């Protein structure tokens, strides 16, 4: 059984308990009544036996007194002496009548005279009277019993003396219904006399029971091999149970006489049944009172618990505005107080959880989850109002290097300052600015199309033209910004944000300011993912190719070295340039295998050139992953040995930013390579956060200025100042300088005037296959 409420459970449990108690009590009482009733019946039977024996003794005494009176009568003696049978018979009959006896007998001492008051056979009487007289001679007080003509008698024999014994007077009572009724009145027991004479069957001679009941008693007696007397047993007669006791009256070889005393057990228990009925009525009344009481008590107990359950339900539903009644002073009141405290604590924790779940702790801006929630609501609103919305994603440039160089605490402060400046640009209440990842911010612009979003993005970049000051440091912030529009680009929140991020990646790659998403970007992304998976097999399939671009001494115009560049000759896509697969190689770790392949190819080519009399070193670019590999120098050494090359013909170039990813480990790797005799150069100088003071600690001999500073020096005064200052400082530190991005003679001449050592760019040569270099070299010289 399932209970729907505590109240019903309490009620049913206690009602079941009281019902069980009542049933068990009733059973116990009934068993006790039955036991006590049977004990009472047994006691009555034992008392009835004693009453019966006393009654027989009383009757015997009456017979004895009457017989003595007759035996002492002079006239009776005279009649005996004269052998006057008629007078003797008359005296016997008169005296029998006087004492209400049922039989009177005179038996002469010489056994020649026998006078009987009843019509009985002298032969039968003489034999049995002789036994009675014989017994009386031994015990004059003894009651004797015998059976004449199937009728049992109680007899008393008294001698007639004159002065010698001249005969015996025998007086007797029948064992009949009168005796049975007398005993029944005295003991309240049912009485049945049963006897057996000679070979005759058992028969009932008298009793208070009905004929059929007497017959059942006789039948039971007949089948018993030996009657058990002086003990109680239970007989069922006519579907009525009787406590029964057999009492032996007399028993000899030929005759037996018993009295069966019985008491109805049902009659004995009848008074107790009334008591049991009264107890049942009282139990029912008590149970009804208990039911009312327990319902009342269960309501008192359960009602506050029901209220607390409702309270818990409200807490589950997130409703913390209600109040809990704490007025009770008992245990339930304490429980209510605990619930009230729990409600307050949960409400406070819920606020904290919501804050942690939807707020960026560092900047105080909404986080990615909150932004996605707002974007979902905004798209629903835009769909309802049939108006567009735009999403801007901005990612800071070189933030990782800032963290590594200036520390994470400084980086956190910078992010907070950036968040403030972004928030100052967007002041509309419905604009949402969020920090969605480490150095990435997103802006939700409801009711804004892509063109308006582009203008807003331009204003955002303009806001960062002024450096951010943190303590004594000034930080220039640049960033890539991508824009995606609903419904033009997507109506799915995840996809819309993803498209904005893709556009942001394009913006960062092209360094062209804000970029609006174009479907071709996503297709290109899919192509790049495919290329990334195919790149794993490109080395084994011999699909990679080595290109070179010469470095020229700007004064002597002599080719001093070449930079090794990689191309991927894809079997179906044709020539694939490094910017399409190198980023994926760096992310997956394949860049290490590519670097070792390039070093091996460069070593093989340099050895071949040396055999032809061309002693031109080849510079190979290495990545940040190579720099943090402590075993990288050993791998380079093994490659050089296997290819028959030497360290003077191979140099390594490392970008400024890759060094700053892990400055300590990078420095250790570079020192090891330098100790091997390999020349080292810093590539793309000016695009990272390193300084010349830091670079002077590294074992580098050459510094390459990034082409972004070189390409426009003839038109841009700032670029000329930066390049000139860098060359001068590098020379002061004993470093050679290579300028990248020389595309015309004007730039060449500017660099000559600045005393730049070497140059590299399309003006001298584009990257060419290594197989074409010898022809180009002959033409150049």
Secondary structure as UniProt FT lines:
FT   HELIX           6..72
FT   HELIX           74..81
FT   TURN            82..83
FT   HELIX           85..98
FT   TURN            99..100
FT   STRAND          103..108
FT   TURN            109..110
FT   STRAND          114..116
FT   HELIX           122..138
FT   TURN            140..141
FT   STRAND          144..148
FT   TURN            149..150
FT   STRAND          151..161
FT   STRAND          165..174
FT   HELIX           177..187
FT   STRAND          190..197
FT   TURN            198..199
FT   STRAND          203..207
FT   HELIX           211..222
FT   STRAND          232..237
FT   TURN            238..239
FT   STRAND          240..251
FT   STRAND          255..264
FT   HELIX           265..316
FT   TURN            317..318
FT   HELIX           331..358
FT   TURN            361..363
FT   HELIX           368..385
FT   STRAND          389..396
FT   HELIX           399..406
FT   HELIX           408..425
FT   TURN            429..430
FT   STRAND          432..437
FT   TURN            438..439
FT   STRAND          440..446
FT   HELIX           450..463
FT   STRAND          468..470
FT   TURN            471..472
FT   STRAND          473..475
FT   STRAND          479..486
FT   TURN            487..489
FT   HELIX           493..510
FT   STRAND          515..516
FT   HELIX           519..538
FT   TURN            539..542
FT   STRAND          544..553
FT   TURN            554..556
FT   STRAND          559..570
FT   TURN            571..573
FT   STRAND          574..576
FT   HELIX           578..588
FT   TURN            589..590
FT   HELIX           591..611
FT   TURN            612..613
FT   STRAND          617..622
FT   HELIX           624..627
FT   TURN            630..631
FT   HELIX           632..643
FT   HELIX           647..649
FT   STRAND          650..655
FT   HELIX           656..661
FT   HELIX           663..675
FT   TURN            676..677
FT   STRAND          679..685
FT   HELIX           692..695
FT   TURN            696..697
FT   STRAND          702..705
FT   HELIX           707..710
FT   TURN            711..715
FT   HELIX           717..732
FT   TURN            733..734
FT   STRAND          736..740
FT   HELIX           745..753
FT   TURN            754..755
FT   STRAND          758..760
FT   TURN            762..764
FT   STRAND          768..769
FT   HELIX           770..772
FT   HELIX           773..780
//
